[in-house]
Amino acid sequence: MPSKLNAEERAAALAGLPGWKAVKDGTAIAKTFTFTDFNEAFGFMARAALVAEKMDHHPDWSNAYKEVAVTLSTHSAGGVTDLDVKLAGAMNDIAGR
Amino acid sequence: MPSKLNAEERAAALAGLPGWKAVKDGTAIAKTFTFTDFNEAFGFMARAALVAEKMDHHPDWSNAYKEVAVTLSTHSAGGVTDLDVKLAGAMNDIAGR
């Protein structure tokens, strides 16, 4: 099981994840992605869903037209772990292409 | 532009849409779909996204693992229209297969 990052580790990880911030008293990280339209927004979600399923680590996320709001947390660890950092980085990569 | 359904028309439409209910003072309809796992939940979203894009009418929705919570409204009409009823029916069809 992945272990929960402490505040220092979490801050260091966030420094390398543009747009992501700690939420819910530091037990999760979140970012809202804004695209051009629904096609782009859902295309991002489809690609991110495949990564998440492969990792067996899934986002809490919502979509309204061109926006996708994502929250990541590792429930079994009670906070943010390397799994969240890895998935957040993958989402940034997908959105940036 | 589709016209907003009045309360009577909306109630009649909801009677034919199992699981959907009026929310936000009757200006929207909502349903939470629960699937077996993320694979099924996102499969539903992918199919519904294609229908929504074809209709050019998009849901506000969120997903957490096996749950998908959907809210439909026609913003340009300030309430629920036939577009929402049609998309809600299509989502029930997709989820029911």
Backbone of each chain as ProteinMPNN parsed JSONL, in Angstrom:
{"seq_chain_A": "MPSKLNAEERAAALAGLPGWKAVKDGTAIAKTFTFTDFNEAFGFMARAALVAEKMDHHPDWSNAYKEVAVTLSTHSAGGVTDLDVKLAGAMNDIAGR", "coords_chain_A": {"N_chain_A": [[0.851, -1.2, 0.0], [0.551, 2.233, -0.804], [2.253, 4.868, 0.918], [1.165, 7.633, 2.9], [1.979, 10.935, 2.027], [3.938, 13.257, 3.853], [3.512, 16.696, 4.992], [5.653, 18.183, 4.012], [6.719, 16.575, 1.978], [4.502, 16.487, 0.33], [4.254, 19.168, -0.439], [6.607, 19.448, -1.87], [6.116, 17.712, -3.982], [3.906, 18.962, -5.174], [5.089, 21.251, -6.128], [6.173, 20.422, -8.453], [4.018, 20.052, -10.047], [2.307, 21.816, -11.996], [-0.501, 23.911, -11.507], [-1.89, 22.275, -9.761], [-3.199, 21.998, -6.458], [-3.185, 21.696, -2.853], [-6.025, 20.445, -1.146], [-8.928, 20.126, 1.032], [-7.882, 20.119, 3.757], [-5.324, 19.245, 3.149], [-5.553, 16.582, 2.543], [-6.053, 15.846, 0.009], [-5.473, 16.51, -3.515], [-6.072, 18.968, -6.049], [-7.257, 20.086, -9.276], [-8.493, 22.239, -11.805], [-9.141, 21.747, -15.108], [-9.285, 23.513, -18.139], [-10.636, 23.397, -21.301], [-11.008, 23.721, -24.926], [-13.503, 22.991, -25.87], [-16.287, 20.662, -25.495], [-15.569, 18.335, -26.807], [-12.731, 18.308, -26.633], [-12.47, 18.327, -23.85], [-13.74, 15.946, -23.031], [-12.222, 14.157, -24.441], [-9.784, 14.384, -23.128], [-10.621, 13.308, -20.653], [-11.189, 10.672, -21.391], [-8.683, 9.673, -22.105], [-7.314, 10.03, -19.703], [-8.824, 8.359, -18.102], [-8.142, 5.829, -19.017], [-5.482, 5.672, -18.191], [-5.849, 5.882, -15.417], [-7.351, 3.568, -14.89], [-5.518, 1.617, -15.572], [-3.618, 2.066, -13.608], [-5.108, 1.327, -11.507], [-6.171, 3.262, -9.864], [-8.272, 5.8, -9.103], [-9.802, 8.876, -10.202], [-11.732, 11.47, -8.514], [-13.97, 13.27, -10.217], [-15.408, 15.986, -12.147], [-17.378, 17.206, -14.869], [-18.269, 19.901, -16.914], [-19.322, 20.94, -19.824], [-16.67, 22.454, -21.236], [-14.961, 22.227, -19.136], [-13.066, 20.409, -16.709], [-12.99, 19.271, -13.536], [-10.827, 18.025, -11.186], [-10.213, 15.884, -8.415], [-7.874, 14.337, -6.392], [-7.045, 11.64, -4.283], [-5.805, 9.243, -1.94], [-7.724, 7.021, -0.693], [-7.443, 4.752, 0.93], [-5.115, 5.299, 2.256], [-5.657, 7.558, 3.568], [-4.985, 10.085, 2.642], [-2.766, 12.05, 0.563], [-0.801, 10.334, -1.756], [2.045, 8.808, -3.466], [0.753, 7.692, -5.638], [-1.282, 9.489, -6.288], [0.216, 11.695, -7.02], [1.51, 10.681, -9.247], [-0.651, 10.153, -10.973], [-1.684, 12.73, -11.237], [0.44, 13.991, -12.536], [0.418, 12.561, -14.938], [-2.04, 13.392, -15.95], [-1.561, 16.132, -16.357], [0.343, 15.871, -18.371], [-1.21, 14.696, -20.43], [-3.142, 16.704, -20.862], [-1.502, 18.69, -21.755], [-0.638, 18.058, -24.259]], "CA_chain_A": [[0.0, 0.0, 0.0], [1.353, 3.464, -0.833], [2.159, 5.586, 2.193], [0.74, 9.027, 2.845], [3.06, 11.919, 2.04], [3.794, 14.293, 4.883], [3.283, 18.035, 4.43], [6.842, 18.609, 3.26], [6.77, 15.769, 0.75], [3.382, 16.905, -0.515], [4.599, 20.476, -1.013], [7.657, 19.23, -2.874], [5.469, 17.102, -5.143], [3.058, 19.974, -5.818], [5.968, 22.205, -6.826], [6.425, 19.879, -9.779], [2.725, 19.785, -10.694], [1.655, 23.094, -12.27], [-1.959, 23.99, -11.478], [-2.457, 21.462, -8.683], [-3.048, 22.544, -5.114], [-3.718, 20.866, -1.78], [-7.384, 20.795, -0.699], [-9.451, 19.278, 2.115], [-6.877, 20.014, 4.831], [-4.128, 18.543, 2.715], [-5.787, 15.143, 2.333], [-6.29, 15.624, -1.422], [-4.977, 17.556, -4.401], [-7.119, 19.268, -7.025], [-6.99, 21.011, -10.374], [-9.541, 22.367, -12.816], [-8.619, 21.889, -16.464], [-10.218, 24.16, -19.056], [-10.304, 23.101, -22.694], [-11.678, 24.556, -25.919], [-14.899, 22.588, -26.007], [-16.598, 19.365, -24.892], [-14.764, 17.319, -27.495], [-11.402, 18.276, -26.013], [-12.587, 17.995, -22.425], [-14.018, 14.521, -22.853], [-11.052, 13.446, -24.955], [-8.87, 14.336, -21.978], [-11.148, 12.37, -19.66], [-11.048, 9.302, -21.905], [-7.277, 9.269, -22.005], [-6.981, 9.942, -18.273], [-9.528, 7.186, -17.557], [-7.346, 4.642, -19.344], [-4.318, 5.686, -17.292], [-6.341, 5.604, -14.063], [-7.745, 2.158, -14.798], [-4.283, 0.827, -15.601], [-3.004, 2.237, -12.283], [-6.112, 0.948, -10.506], [-6.278, 4.42, -8.96], [-9.27, 6.546, -9.873], [-10.069, 10.257, -9.767], [-13.07, 12.043, -8.343], [-13.922, 14.377, -11.167], [-16.671, 16.434, -12.717], [-17.24, 17.859, -16.171], [-19.343, 20.744, -17.425], [-18.884, 21.391, -21.141], [-15.23, 22.442, -21.53], [-14.19, 22.173, -17.891], [-12.957, 19.154, -15.967], [-12.448, 19.515, -12.197], [-10.321, 16.741, -10.683], [-9.689, 15.773, -7.055], [-7.184, 13.058, -6.205], [-6.695, 11.275, -2.914], [-5.725, 7.793, -1.769], [-8.624, 6.826, 0.446], [-6.927, 3.706, 1.818], [-4.008, 5.861, 3.037], [-6.158, 8.734, 4.281], [-4.351, 11.331, 2.207], [-2.108, 12.097, -0.742], [0.344, 9.417, -1.868], [2.713, 8.858, -4.767], [-0.212, 7.347, -6.687], [-1.957, 10.734, -6.689], [1.221, 12.523, -7.701], [1.75, 10.075, -10.556], [-1.831, 10.368, -11.817], [-1.754, 14.176, -11.52], [1.449, 14.275, -13.561], [-0.07, 11.995, -16.206], [-3.122, 14.265, -16.44], [-0.912, 17.328, -16.906], [0.951, 15.485, -19.651], [-2.273, 14.501, -21.422], [-3.752, 18.005, -21.161], [-0.535, 19.564, -22.391], [-0.308, 17.646, -25.628]], "C_chain_A": [[0.888, 1.253, 0.0], [1.194, 4.206, 0.49], [1.857, 7.064, 1.954], [1.954, 9.959, 2.893], [2.858, 12.865, 3.217], [3.73, 15.668, 4.204], [4.453, 18.495, 3.558], [6.941, 17.867, 1.919], [5.67, 16.198, -0.227], [3.701, 18.238, -1.201], [5.651, 20.331, -2.107], [7.054, 18.642, -4.146], [4.636, 18.131, -5.909], [3.89, 20.995, -6.594], [6.266, 21.732, -8.241], [5.158, 19.587, -10.569], [1.962, 21.086, -10.939], [0.127, 23.0, -12.243], [-2.623, 23.196, -10.368], [-2.219, 22.134, -7.341], [-3.625, 21.572, -4.101], [-5.103, 21.372, -1.401], [-7.775, 19.855, 0.438], [-8.397, 19.027, 3.204], [-5.678, 19.17, 4.442], [-4.313, 17.053, 2.48], [-6.046, 14.812, 0.868], [-5.616, 16.731, -2.218], [-5.998, 17.73, -5.523], [-6.632, 20.216, -8.109], [-8.205, 21.061, -11.288], [-8.888, 22.632, -14.163], [-9.686, 22.543, -17.343], [-9.751, 23.932, -20.491], [-11.064, 24.021, -23.639], [-13.166, 24.26, -25.999], [-15.1, 21.207, -25.37], [-15.775, 18.255, -25.514], [-13.386, 17.188, -26.847], [-11.464, 17.832, -24.555], [-12.824, 16.501, -22.246], [-12.895, 13.659, -23.42], [-9.991, 13.303, -23.868], [-9.337, 13.298, -20.964], [-10.962, 10.923, -20.122], [-9.614, 8.823, -21.773], [-6.866, 9.109, -20.548], [-7.637, 8.711, -17.641], [-8.735, 5.909, -17.834], [-6.118, 4.542, -18.446], [-4.745, 5.291, -15.88], [-6.68, 4.123, -13.899], [-6.511, 1.256, -14.771], [-3.569, 0.884, -14.251], [-3.865, 1.633, -11.177], [-6.203, 2.031, -9.42], [-7.116, 5.466, -9.699], [-9.54, 7.941, -9.323], [-11.524, 10.453, -9.329], [-13.067, 13.249, -9.26], [-15.292, 14.725, -11.697], [-16.384, 17.178, -14.011], [-18.488, 18.678, -16.474], [-18.798, 21.395, -18.697], [-17.363, 21.332, -21.33], [-14.339, 22.366, -20.292], [-14.214, 20.794, -17.249], [-12.276, 19.463, -14.631], [-12.092, 18.18, -11.565], [-9.864, 16.871, -9.232], [-9.086, 14.386, -6.892], [-6.821, 12.854, -4.742], [-6.599, 9.755, -2.859], [-6.484, 7.449, -0.502], [-8.062, 5.814, 1.446], [-5.791, 4.223, 2.704], [-4.447, 7.101, 3.817], [-5.491, 10.034, 3.874], [-3.729, 11.201, 0.841], [-0.894, 11.171, -0.731], [1.003, 9.605, -3.241], [1.777, 8.495, -5.919], [-0.913, 8.595, -7.21], [-1.014, 11.63, -7.482], [1.459, 12.0, -9.115], [0.571, 10.323, -11.5], [-1.981, 11.85, -12.181], [-0.761, 14.548, -12.62], [1.017, 13.753, -14.923], [-1.167, 12.871, -16.798], [-2.549, 15.559, -17.021], [-0.295, 17.021, -18.276], [-0.108, 15.371, -20.74], [-2.861, 15.847, -21.836], [-2.809, 18.9, -21.946], [-0.214, 19.228, -23.825], [-1.111, 18.416, -26.652]], "O_chain_A": [[1.874, 1.31, 0.735], [0.129, 4.173, 1.106], [2.246, 7.647, 0.942], [2.85, 9.776, 3.718], [1.727, 13.231, 3.536], [3.879, 15.775, 2.986], [4.263, 19.113, 2.51], [7.211, 18.464, 0.877], [5.881, 16.261, -1.438], [3.447, 18.409, -2.393], [5.592, 21.004, -3.137], [7.432, 19.024, -5.254], [4.659, 18.167, -7.139], [3.435, 21.536, -7.602], [6.575, 22.535, -9.122], [5.206, 18.956, -11.625], [1.063, 21.425, -10.169], [-0.462, 22.123, -12.875], [-3.795, 23.417, -10.063], [-1.181, 22.755, -7.114], [-4.452, 20.726, -4.441], [-5.334, 22.579, -1.34], [-7.05, 18.915, 0.764], [-8.07, 17.884, 3.524], [-5.089, 18.476, 5.27], [-3.341, 16.335, 2.243], [-6.236, 13.649, 0.514], [-5.234, 17.762, -1.665], [-6.695, 16.789, -5.903], [-5.731, 21.028, -7.9], [-8.865, 20.048, -11.516], [-8.172, 23.618, -14.335], [-10.856, 22.164, -17.291], [-8.611, 24.237, -20.843], [-11.69, 24.987, -23.204], [-13.984, 25.163, -26.174], [-14.174, 20.656, -24.774], [-15.335, 17.337, -24.822], [-12.935, 16.082, -26.55], [-10.623, 17.063, -24.089], [-12.185, 15.863, -21.41], [-12.647, 12.556, -22.932], [-9.384, 12.245, -23.707], [-8.538, 12.501, -20.473], [-10.615, 10.053, -19.323], [-9.368, 7.686, -21.372], [-6.156, 8.167, -20.197], [-7.063, 8.093, -16.745], [-8.666, 5.018, -16.988], [-5.759, 3.455, -17.994], [-4.094, 4.474, -15.229], [-6.336, 3.506, -12.891], [-6.466, 0.264, -14.043], [-2.99, -0.105, -13.8], [-3.404, 1.45, -10.05], [-6.297, 1.738, -8.228], [-6.735, 5.951, -10.765], [-9.508, 8.152, -8.111], [-12.417, 9.703, -9.723], [-12.249, 14.154, -9.096], [-16.21, 13.905, -11.706], [-15.292, 17.707, -14.216], [-19.614, 18.208, -16.312], [-17.936, 22.272, -18.65], [-16.823, 20.251, -21.563], [-13.114, 22.431, -20.393], [-15.235, 20.106, -17.245], [-11.115, 19.872, -14.605], [-12.946, 17.305, -11.423], [-9.21, 17.847, -8.864], [-9.719, 13.382, -7.219], [-6.355, 13.768, -4.062], [-7.243, 9.061, -3.646], [-5.966, 7.568, 0.608], [-8.188, 5.993, 2.658], [-5.527, 3.666, 3.769], [-3.689, 7.628, 4.632], [-5.433, 10.979, 4.66], [-4.118, 10.341, 0.05], [-0.068, 11.217, 0.181], [0.584, 10.432, -4.05], [1.982, 8.939, -7.048], [-1.116, 8.747, -8.415], [-1.4, 12.24, -8.479], [1.591, 12.777, -10.061], [0.758, 10.658, -12.67], [-2.36, 12.18, -13.305], [-1.081, 15.324, -13.521], [1.221, 14.413, -15.942], [-1.218, 13.071, -18.012], [-3.007, 16.026, -18.064], [-0.401, 17.815, -19.211], [0.07, 15.889, -21.843], [-3.056, 16.102, -23.025], [-3.247, 19.762, -22.708], [0.411, 20.019, -24.531], [-0.957, 18.193, -27.853]]}, "seq_chain_B": "MPSKLNAEERAAALAGLPGWKAVKDGTAIAKTFTFTDFNEAFGFMARAALVAEKMDHHPDWSNAYKEVAVTLSTHSAGGVTDLDVKLAGAMNDIAGR", "coords_chain_B": {"N_chain_B": [[-34.748, 27.267, -30.974], [-35.127, 25.208, -28.127], [-38.091, 25.065, -26.118], [-38.822, 25.896, -22.717], [-40.083, 23.48, -20.488], [-43.231, 23.474, -18.829], [-44.345, 23.096, -15.379], [-46.18, 20.991, -15.321], [-45.752, 19.656, -17.739], [-43.119, 18.911, -17.313], [-43.342, 17.172, -15.137], [-44.822, 15.148, -16.327], [-42.989, 14.231, -18.192], [-40.944, 13.315, -16.503], [-42.21, 11.175, -15.335], [-41.881, 9.232, -17.178], [-39.246, 8.64, -17.015], [-37.437, 6.706, -15.32], [-35.872, 7.032, -12.166], [-34.954, 9.622, -12.463], [-35.179, 12.954, -11.194], [-36.66, 16.153, -10.432], [-34.61, 18.976, -9.793], [-32.976, 21.814, -8.178], [-35.047, 23.862, -7.859], [-36.745, 22.976, -9.874], [-35.5, 23.657, -12.241], [-33.767, 21.944, -13.38], [-32.938, 18.484, -14.077], [-32.027, 15.432, -12.435], [-29.957, 12.535, -11.877], [-28.411, 9.795, -10.23], [-26.298, 7.363, -11.298], [-25.366, 4.046, -10.587], [-22.805, 1.783, -10.993], [-21.009, -1.337, -11.593], [-18.269, -1.109, -11.403], [-15.38, 1.02, -12.074], [-14.763, 0.697, -14.775], [-17.254, 0.035, -15.971], [-18.688, 2.329, -15.271], [-17.273, 4.418, -16.529], [-17.442, 3.537, -19.112], [-20.157, 3.857, -19.608], [-20.202, 6.683, -19.452], [-18.644, 7.345, -21.673], [-20.195, 6.44, -23.82], [-22.508, 7.952, -23.434], [-21.42, 10.472, -23.743], [-20.884, 10.591, -26.464], [-23.463, 10.589, -27.506], [-24.41, 12.981, -26.382], [-22.692, 14.859, -27.567], [-23.391, 14.593, -30.226], [-25.99, 15.532, -30.103], [-25.421, 18.082, -29.493], [-25.775, 18.935, -26.909], [-25.046, 19.103, -23.625], [-24.144, 17.292, -20.633], [-23.964, 18.192, -17.098], [-21.835, 16.59, -15.06], [-20.556, 14.195, -12.674], [-18.06, 11.912, -11.554], [-17.182, 9.263, -9.451], [-15.343, 6.628, -8.936], [-17.422, 4.005, -9.176], [-19.718, 5.406, -9.516], [-21.864, 7.712, -11.222], [-22.972, 10.892, -11.32], [-25.484, 12.808, -12.65], [-26.571, 15.924, -13.959], [-29.019, 17.639, -15.716], [-29.864, 20.379, -17.778], [-31.247, 23.048, -19.692], [-29.502, 25.63, -20.419], [-29.799, 27.908, -22.016], [-32.513, 28.131, -22.173], [-33.258, 28.443, -19.63], [-34.17, 26.38, -18.016], [-35.73, 23.114, -17.886], [-35.911, 21.305, -20.871], [-37.156, 19.664, -23.887], [-34.802, 18.663, -24.907], [-33.299, 17.919, -22.676], [-34.892, 15.91, -21.652], [-34.758, 14.077, -23.708], [-31.998, 13.441, -23.713], [-31.742, 12.405, -21.137], [-33.35, 10.134, -21.36], [-31.889, 8.706, -23.251], [-29.584, 8.2, -21.759], [-30.624, 6.527, -19.748], [-31.292, 4.369, -21.359], [-28.741, 3.565, -22.277], [-27.483, 2.89, -19.846], [-29.058, 0.785, -19.117], [-28.523, -1.335, -20.724]], "CA_chain_B": [[-34.368, 27.002, -29.584], [-36.149, 24.439, -27.422], [-38.758, 25.875, -25.102], [-38.836, 25.364, -21.357], [-41.299, 22.761, -20.121], [-43.845, 23.959, -17.594], [-44.294, 22.106, -14.302], [-47.002, 19.834, -15.695], [-45.037, 18.935, -18.801], [-41.916, 18.332, -16.717], [-43.777, 16.025, -14.331], [-45.22, 14.089, -17.26], [-41.757, 13.684, -18.77], [-40.237, 12.573, -15.446], [-42.928, 9.919, -15.101], [-41.36, 8.261, -18.139], [-37.791, 8.574, -16.866], [-37.127, 6.111, -14.021], [-34.669, 7.443, -11.447], [-34.704, 11.051, -12.615], [-36.043, 13.828, -10.41], [-36.434, 17.585, -10.618], [-33.756, 19.6, -8.781], [-32.75, 23.258, -8.366], [-36.335, 24.526, -8.074], [-37.374, 22.552, -11.128], [-34.801, 24.156, -13.435], [-32.887, 20.89, -13.876], [-33.278, 17.125, -13.648], [-30.798, 14.769, -12.003], [-29.979, 11.115, -11.52], [-27.114, 9.174, -9.954], [-26.2, 5.992, -11.787], [-24.357, 3.251, -9.892], [-22.405, 0.636, -11.8], [-20.249, -2.357, -10.87], [-16.905, -0.642, -11.187], [-15.008, 2.18, -12.882], [-14.851, 0.315, -16.176], [-18.645, 0.188, -16.407], [-19.109, 3.725, -15.106], [-16.706, 5.261, -17.575], [-18.021, 3.061, -20.376], [-21.422, 4.595, -19.712], [-19.917, 8.091, -19.753], [-18.144, 7.46, -23.047], [-21.323, 6.291, -24.738], [-23.378, 9.113, -23.248], [-20.72, 11.65, -24.293], [-21.076, 10.596, -27.921], [-24.854, 11.015, -27.742], [-24.491, 14.401, -26.019], [-21.983, 15.662, -28.572], [-24.209, 14.55, -31.446], [-27.149, 16.414, -29.853], [-24.896, 19.389, -29.091], [-26.406, 19.247, -25.621], [-24.07, 18.434, -22.764], [-24.485, 17.142, -19.207], [-23.053, 18.471, -15.984], [-21.784, 15.289, -14.409], [-19.361, 13.87, -11.902], [-17.801, 10.475, -11.425], [-16.288, 8.768, -8.412], [-15.262, 5.175, -9.11], [-18.51, 3.338, -9.906], [-20.903, 6.264, -9.54], [-21.917, 8.85, -12.123], [-24.083, 11.771, -10.964], [-25.76, 13.637, -13.821], [-27.579, 16.985, -13.897], [-29.312, 18.151, -17.054], [-30.652, 21.598, -17.857], [-30.977, 23.788, -20.921], [-29.178, 26.947, -19.871], [-30.335, 28.967, -22.878], [-33.959, 28.242, -21.946], [-33.471, 28.692, -18.206], [-34.877, 25.287, -17.358], [-35.744, 21.787, -18.511], [-36.573, 21.259, -22.178], [-37.195, 18.346, -24.519], [-33.424, 18.2, -25.083], [-32.904, 17.239, -21.443], [-35.692, 14.679, -21.567], [-34.22, 13.148, -24.704], [-30.683, 12.969, -23.257], [-31.986, 11.564, -19.954], [-33.858, 8.854, -21.848], [-30.772, 8.015, -23.887], [-28.714, 7.716, -20.68], [-31.271, 5.351, -19.156], [-31.15, 3.262, -22.326], [-27.336, 3.11, -22.267], [-27.209, 2.251, -18.558], [-29.869, -0.406, -18.977], [-28.099, -2.431, -21.61]], "C_chain_B": [[-35.486, 26.228, -28.879], [-36.801, 25.29, -26.351], [-38.833, 25.127, -23.778], [-40.159, 24.66, -21.077], [-41.901, 23.415, -18.872], [-43.902, 22.805, -16.588], [-45.051, 20.83, -14.664], [-46.297, 18.988, -16.752], [-43.798, 18.23, -18.241], [-42.279, 17.087, -15.899], [-44.155, 14.856, -15.232], [-43.982, 13.428, -17.86], [-41.024, 12.826, -17.751], [-40.909, 11.228, -15.159], [-42.433, 8.818, -16.038], [-39.856, 8.064, -18.055], [-37.41, 8.018, -15.496], [-35.811, 6.603, -13.426], [-34.341, 8.915, -11.536], [-35.681, 11.844, -11.759], [-35.707, 15.287, -10.701], [-35.555, 18.099, -9.479], [-33.622, 21.091, -9.088], [-34.046, 23.996, -8.724], [-36.953, 24.197, -9.43], [-36.685, 23.032, -12.387], [-33.856, 23.113, -14.033], [-33.437, 19.542, -13.442], [-31.972, 16.386, -13.365], [-31.021, 13.294, -11.717], [-28.555, 10.66, -11.211], [-27.176, 7.713, -10.384], [-25.093, 5.27, -11.019], [-24.072, 1.984, -10.689], [-21.609, -0.358, -10.95], [-18.854, -1.871, -10.495], [-16.613, 0.553, -12.097], [-15.128, 1.891, -14.379], [-16.27, 0.526, -16.699], [-19.098, 1.642, -16.342], [-18.552, 4.592, -16.228], [-17.166, 4.816, -18.96], [-19.351, 3.754, -20.651], [-21.162, 6.048, -20.109], [-19.462, 8.267, -21.207], [-19.296, 7.372, -24.052], [-22.251, 7.5, -24.642], [-22.741, 10.379, -23.835], [-20.912, 11.733, -25.804], [-22.488, 11.05, -28.284], [-24.979, 12.517, -27.49], [-23.855, 15.283, -27.093], [-22.791, 15.716, -29.874], [-25.424, 15.477, -31.322], [-26.72, 17.867, -29.678], [-25.588, 19.875, -27.815], [-25.686, 18.414, -24.571], [-24.477, 18.381, -21.297], [-23.497, 17.859, -18.296], [-23.014, 17.173, -15.215], [-20.483, 15.1, -13.669], [-19.266, 12.361, -11.76], [-16.843, 10.227, -10.269], [-16.385, 7.249, -8.45], [-16.464, 4.608, -9.867], [-19.784, 4.168, -9.993], [-20.763, 7.409, -10.53], [-23.168, 9.659, -11.778], [-24.283, 12.783, -12.089], [-26.813, 14.693, -13.506], [-27.771, 17.537, -15.301], [-30.203, 19.384, -16.967], [-30.326, 22.277, -19.187], [-30.77, 25.246, -20.535], [-29.794, 28.072, -20.694], [-31.834, 29.171, -22.669], [-34.274, 28.5, -20.471], [-34.233, 27.587, -17.497], [-34.778, 23.991, -18.128], [-36.519, 21.835, -19.818], [-36.596, 19.822, -22.698], [-35.787, 17.781, -24.745], [-32.958, 17.41, -23.859], [-33.626, 15.905, -21.299], [-35.135, 13.63, -22.519], [-32.868, 12.571, -24.246], [-30.826, 12.062, -22.033], [-32.464, 10.18, -20.381], [-32.755, 8.031, -22.493], [-29.828, 7.449, -22.829], [-29.324, 6.505, -19.992], [-31.126, 4.14, -20.073], [-29.739, 2.675, -22.277], [-27.041, 2.339, -20.974], [-27.936, 0.913, -18.426], [-29.423, -1.583, -19.808], [-27.196, -3.43, -20.93]], "O_chain_B": [[-36.661, 26.565, -29.024], [-36.149, 26.138, -25.742], [-38.898, 23.898, -23.734], [-41.227, 25.183, -21.394], [-41.178, 23.852, -17.977], [-43.546, 21.673, -16.915], [-44.609, 19.725, -14.348], [-46.256, 17.761, -16.66], [-43.471, 17.111, -18.636], [-41.589, 16.07, -15.97], [-43.84, 13.705, -14.927], [-43.936, 12.208, -18.016], [-40.538, 11.743, -18.078], [-40.244, 10.263, -14.783], [-42.55, 7.631, -15.737], [-39.258, 7.408, -18.907], [-37.089, 8.792, -14.594], [-34.774, 6.595, -14.088], [-33.526, 9.413, -10.759], [-36.845, 11.473, -11.61], [-34.609, 15.607, -11.156], [-35.735, 17.702, -8.328], [-34.092, 21.57, -10.121], [-34.129, 24.665, -9.754], [-37.601, 25.039, -10.051], [-37.207, 22.848, -13.487], [-33.221, 23.356, -15.059], [-34.288, 19.46, -12.556], [-30.942, 16.673, -13.975], [-32.12, 12.866, -11.365], [-27.605, 11.095, -11.862], [-27.997, 6.936, -9.896], [-24.009, 5.819, -10.823], [-24.978, 1.217, -11.014], [-21.549, -0.226, -9.727], [-18.334, -2.177, -9.422], [-17.499, 1.034, -12.804], [-15.548, 2.752, -15.152], [-16.46, 1.131, -17.755], [-19.797, 2.129, -17.231], [-19.272, 5.404, -16.81], [-17.265, 5.632, -19.876], [-19.631, 4.178, -21.772], [-21.826, 6.58, -20.999], [-19.853, 9.222, -21.878], [-19.354, 8.14, -25.012], [-22.722, 8.008, -25.659], [-23.439, 11.248, -24.358], [-21.082, 12.821, -26.356], [-22.686, 11.798, -29.242], [-25.581, 13.238, -28.287], [-24.405, 16.315, -27.475], [-22.86, 16.753, -30.533], [-25.835, 16.118, -32.289], [-27.551, 18.775, -29.71], [-25.932, 21.048, -27.671], [-25.708, 17.184, -24.614], [-25.084, 19.32, -20.781], [-22.349, 18.101, -18.669], [-24.053, 16.695, -14.759], [-19.465, 15.725, -13.965], [-20.262, 11.641, -11.837], [-15.823, 10.903, -10.134], [-17.391, 6.666, -8.044], [-16.518, 4.723, -11.092], [-20.808, 3.694, -10.485], [-19.693, 8.002, -10.667], [-24.289, 9.171, -11.926], [-23.365, 13.525, -12.437], [-27.823, 14.401, -12.865], [-26.803, 17.863, -15.988], [-31.16, 19.429, -16.194], [-29.239, 22.09, -19.734], [-31.727, 25.998, -20.35], [-30.257, 29.07, -20.142], [-32.366, 30.245, -22.951], [-35.425, 28.746, -20.111], [-34.878, 27.836, -16.479], [-33.859, 23.792, -18.923], [-37.641, 22.34, -19.87], [-36.122, 18.896, -22.04], [-35.602, 16.564, -24.772], [-32.31, 16.371, -23.986], [-33.042, 14.906, -20.88], [-35.05, 12.449, -22.182], [-32.622, 11.372, -24.372], [-30.112, 11.067, -21.908], [-32.031, 9.171, -19.826], [-32.687, 6.816, -22.311], [-29.323, 6.337, -22.984], [-28.612, 5.55, -19.683], [-30.869, 3.027, -19.614], [-29.56, 1.458, -22.241], [-26.428, 1.272, -21.004], [-27.484, 0.02, -17.709], [-29.895, -2.704, -19.615], [-26.766, -4.4, -21.555]]}, "name": "protein", "num_of_chains": 2, "seq": "MPSKLNAEERAAALAGLPGWKAVKDGTAIAKTFTFTDFNEAFGFMARAALVAEKMDHHPDWSNAYKEVAVTLSTHSAGGVTDLDVKLAGAMNDIAGRMPSKLNAEERAAALAGLPGWKAVKDGTAIAKTFTFTDFNEAFGFMARAALVAEKMDHHPDWSNAYKEVAVTLSTHSAGGVTDLDVKLAGAMNDIAGR"}
